[in-house]
Amino acid sequence: MSDQNPFEAWMKAGQDWAKDVSPEFADVMAQSMKGVADLMPTMPADMIEQFMGKGANPDALDAKTKLLLTLQGLTIQGALAQPQIELTVRHALEAGATAQEINETIALAGLFGGAPAMTKALEIAQAVINKDLST
């Protein structure tokens, strides 16, 4: 019996199949997606709160909390969605999340998604945080 998680085995089988069909596809997709996240502007904090937070329902979770939960889910999925993680981190920062809160969210997700997913998500988040601080 394999120690590999069934989901990981399924994902690997899909990745292997895609490489067999078109070995160049993964490289082409990686190159074509570079910079796409930069094309999507970061919404202002008040707009984030209006659309994602308490704007529609005063008793709802605030936007920062929802974005941190989204980041946790993206990390648990294996941190495969780099553009989505980048966008979520950017909006979480705009909504008032600190670098510490983002790192703790990802670290907690590591308990469910594993250390490799946590490490990848932390790398992605740190690059966004560093870019945000430099601008």
Summary of the structure (lengths in Angstrom):
residues: 135
radius of gyration: 16.7
end to end distance: 50.5
largest distance: 51.7
contacts: 366
relative contact order: 0.11
helix: 73%
strand: 0%
